[in-house]
Each structure stands twice: as structure tokens, then as C-alpha cells.
């Protein structure tokens, strides 16, 4: 069994307007030292997936089902107290906005110390502070002995993100969830943070879930990629397979809308047409069909009437599309790949 096994996870939110199916039947697994990138537009269900793994959905009116096995332990049936013991210790999260995730009234060091002593009360306050200073140094914060007593507003954006990583790693977690860890950072700081996470994963052997909308980050960091749309996985496979022969029109749209710096583009970027669907009233059939350019490939309006299954393409490469796999490959080679290479205008 893999270290993390997520099977048929559903997280739904009842509202006055209807049932929001934020995550609707998601499955994946993760081994120690492995990274999976979960990508998709805002509202696709990425962050709710991470909150479901951590059990944070229990603080809301969410209705959750499925199975989440962490090192053989079922988190879905674990008590709230057991989840509190695991959060910040065996599993930890780097939140998207460190300025709102860090408490403004307490020093960086005090917050790291609290995270250590909550899970290890036998550790003295002085020993915990020494560990906090050590971790601030590990993540590349200069003068950690002085910085440990400073407040979040005294840190730059990149430094706050590093402090969040130090806090998340202070108890050597086996599972690290990074929710858009580089979104608000400039490009050079983004590269430094990704290099840091890669190095720390090598040192700590943590399994990492990288949640992002940036396919460049996934290509740089992940072993596997899971593409979400409308609360479901629409493509899942190794980074090499998904980037070399993507099998879903939504993945094609994400790739063609991504700027490339490794070659001179002769064509404009092609954004995915339309808007993400409402998770209360998903389109019938394939949720992506109102935005898909290739529905004519499927006879009898199948895209708008039948929900496609997540089927095997080759090996562990899966895709949720009615178009036959050989035809999808043909479309990619003839139509999509030239756009990615900038060889034709849109």
C-alpha cells in the first residue's frame, strides 16, 4: 500500500442555492519522497482536496465521504483529536498566503515553538526555540537568531513563505501539502522557494502534494500530475507522459495558454475559451463540453449527455474523455503540438 491512498473522495457543501460538489470522486496515491502536482483553474477543487486530507472540512458544513489512508490509518474515520495530533506533526501544510496564515500578534519564533510543543510537550521551550532557529537557518533566512524574535510584518513576502516552510517542517512531517506556495512571489523568489522545497524533500524524504495553477511549477517539481476540472480528475499520469502526450482537451488548453521562455513564439497564446462551470449546476455529460473545441468528434451528442469515465490510456496514464485515445493522440500531434511549438497562428 502507498503511504497516502485517497479513494473516491467526495467533499460536498450544502448551500441555500444547492449542493456544491467541490470534490466529486477523486482518487490518487503517493509514496514517500514522491511529489504529485494537482493543477486546474480556480474552483476546480484543488484546495478543498487538501483541506479534506487534513480534515479541515470538519470545521464547516461539508458532507465528506470516501477513504483517505495515511500510512495505513484511515483519516476519514479518525477522531477530531487524532487529526489534531497528526496535523502539524505527521502531515503539514504550506498555505497560499503566509501573511494571513501567520498570526500578526506573535513572533515568528513563538509560532514555530508552539507548533513544536503542541505535538511534543516533553520538549522544553528553550529546546523548541533552538529548533526554530535551526529551521529558519535551514530554509535560508539570514541571521536566524535575530529573526526568530521578529513579527510577520517585519519579513518580506519571500521570507514569510520561508518561515511558513520552516514551521511546516519543524516536526519532520511525512506528508507536506503546498497550496500555491509561490503565487504571490516574484520570479526569482519563486525559483528559490522551489529549489528549497526540492532540497528539503531530499533531506526529509517527505511526500509532497503541490497544488498550483502553474504547469511550469509542476514540470519542475512533480513526478505525477493530476488535472482537475469541475471537482473531478480529468487526467492523471506521470509528468513525462502528460506533458509529452496529453490526452484531455482541458489539459491541451492549459498547455497552449502557458507562456514559454525556452523558445521564440510565433503565435499568440490560446486561452481556454469560456469560464469554469458552477459546481452547483454542472453541465450534463462531460463538464468540460461547453468549452471544448472537439465535441464534434463524438457522435450523437455524447459529450453533452454521458459523463465519461476516467479510463486508462497506457500504463497508469488516465483520461476522462469520450474521444477515442488514438484519435486524441492524432489531434494532439496535428493540432496542439504545433501550437505549443509556436509553429502556427491561432
HELIX and SHEET records of a PDB file:
HELIX    1   1 UNK A   46  UNK A   54  1                                   9    
HELIX    2   2 UNK A   56  UNK A   59  5                                   4    
HELIX    3   3 UNK A   80  UNK A   86  1                                   7    
HELIX    4   4 UNK A   98  UNK A  101  1                                   4    
HELIX    5   5 UNK A  108  UNK A  119  1                                  12    
HELIX    6   6 UNK A  125  UNK A  138  1                                  14    
HELIX    7   7 UNK A  144  UNK A  147  1                                   4    
HELIX    8   8 UNK A  152  UNK A  154  5                                   3    
HELIX    9   9 UNK A  157  UNK A  169  1                                  13    
HELIX   10  10 UNK A  187  UNK A  204  1                                  18    
HELIX   11  11 UNK A  215  UNK A  221  1                                   7    
HELIX   12  12 UNK A  239  UNK A  244  1                                   6    
HELIX   13  13 UNK A  249  UNK A  256  1                                   8    
HELIX   14  14 UNK A  289  UNK A  291  5                                   3    
HELIX   15  15 UNK A  295  UNK A  297  5                                   3    
HELIX   16  16 UNK A  299  UNK A  304  5                                   6    
HELIX   17  17 UNK A  325  UNK A  331  1                                   7    
HELIX   18  18 UNK A  332  UNK A  336  3                                   5    
HELIX   19  19 UNK A  337  UNK A  340  1                                   4    
SHEET    1   A 4 UNK A  18  UNK A  30  0                                        
SHEET    2   A 4 UNK A   4  UNK A  15 -1                                        
SHEET    3   A 4 UNK A  62  UNK A  70 -1                                        
SHEET    4   A 4 UNK A  73  UNK A  74 -1                                        
SHEET    1   B 8 UNK A  91  UNK A  94  0                                        
SHEET    2   B 8 UNK A 175  UNK A 179  1                                        
SHEET    3   B 8 UNK A 207  UNK A 212  1                                        
SHEET    4   B 8 UNK A  35  UNK A  39  1                                        
SHEET    5   B 8 UNK A 224  UNK A 229  1                                        
SHEET    6   B 8 UNK A 232  UNK A 238 -1                                        
SHEET    7   B 8 UNK A 317  UNK A 319 -1                                        
SHEET    8   B 8 UNK A 311  UNK A 314 -1                                        
END                                                                             
